[in-house]
Amino acid sequence: MKLIVAIIRPERLEAVQAALNERDVYLMTVSDVRGCGRQRGHTEMYRGTEIQIRLLPKVKLEIAVNEPFVEATVEAIVHAARTPECGQIGDGKIFVLSLEDCVRIRTGERGPEAIGP
């Protein structure tokens, strides 16, 4: 079992969800987050004053999958989250973490069965 954590641009969320649905990955948790990386923010004018915006809005996806779905899930996110043509700084990151255990609260199932197919 793996926990896939992806940080993506908010405007790419629907495309990522559609790509995951095509690969039979439906279960995820989505959070609105802010962060910075190589993008390093941008400047905006607010009431005549230039302001440096360092933390940019992002979306964080947390997806628990069984081993056979890991590569398909990562590939779906990469292709759907990448900006058209060759991608840009700020498109995001994907982290794949080992998942020690999972428990479905409703039934008490544990391990891969609790995640689903």
QUIJO-V370771 format. One record per residue. N is the residue number from 0. RES is the residue in three letters. SS is DSSP state (helix for helix, strand for strand, loop for the rest). NEAR is the number of other ideal C-beta (glycine too) atoms within 12 Angstrom. Layout:
{{N RES SS NEAR} {N RES SS NEAR}}
This chain:
{{0 MET loop 26} {1 LYS strand 28} {2 LEU strand 27} {3 ILE strand 39} {4 VAL strand 29} {5 ALA strand 41} {6 ILE strand 33} {7 ILE strand 42} {8 ARG loop 33} {9 PRO helix 24} {10 GLU helix 19} {11 ARG helix 31} {12 LEU helix 27} {13 GLU helix 17} {14 ALA helix 25} {15 VAL helix 38} {16 GLN helix 26} {17 ALA helix 18} {18 ALA helix 29} {19 LEU helix 34} {20 ASN helix 18} {21 GLU helix 17} {22 ARG loop 25} {23 ASP loop 17} {24 VAL loop 34} {25 TYR loop 20} {26 LEU loop 25} {27 MET loop 29} {28 THR strand 16} {29 VAL strand 22} {30 SER strand 19} {31 ASP strand 18} {32 VAL strand 23} {33 ARG strand 18} {34 GLY strand 25} {35 CYS loop 20} {36 GLY loop 19} {37 ARG loop 13} {38 GLN loop 22} {39 ARG loop 15} {40 GLY loop 19} {41 HIS strand 17} {42 THR strand 12} {43 GLU strand 14} {44 MET strand 11} {45 TYR strand 10} {46 ARG loop 7} {47 GLY loop 7} {48 THR strand 9} {49 GLU strand 11} {50 ILE strand 13} {51 GLN strand 15} {52 ILE strand 18} {53 ARG loop 15} {54 LEU loop 16} {55 LEU strand 28} {56 PRO strand 22} {57 LYS strand 29} {58 VAL strand 31} {59 LYS strand 29} {60 LEU strand 39} {61 GLU strand 25} {62 ILE strand 37} {63 ALA strand 33} {64 VAL strand 38} {65 ASN loop 26} {66 GLU helix 19} {67 PRO helix 17} {68 PHE helix 28} {69 VAL helix 26} {70 GLU helix 19} {71 ALA helix 25} {72 THR helix 40} {73 VAL helix 28} {74 GLU helix 23} {75 ALA helix 34} {76 ILE helix 42} {77 VAL helix 26} {78 HIS helix 24} {79 ALA helix 33} {80 ALA helix 36} {81 ARG loop 26} {82 THR loop 19} {83 PRO loop 13} {84 GLU loop 7} {85 CYS loop 8} {86 GLY loop 17} {87 GLN loop 16} {88 ILE loop 18} {89 GLY loop 26} {90 ASP loop 31} {91 GLY strand 34} {92 LYS strand 27} {93 ILE strand 30} {94 PHE strand 18} {95 VAL strand 25} {96 LEU strand 17} {97 SER strand 15} {98 LEU loop 24} {99 GLU loop 12} {100 ASP loop 16} {101 CYS loop 24} {102 VAL strand 18} {103 ARG loop 17} {104 ILE loop 9} {105 ARG loop 7} {106 THR loop 11} {107 GLY loop 11} {108 GLU loop 15} {109 ARG strand 16} {110 GLY loop 18} {111 PRO helix 21} {112 GLU helix 16} {113 ALA helix 22} {114 ILE helix 30} {115 GLY loop 22} {116 PRO loop 16}}
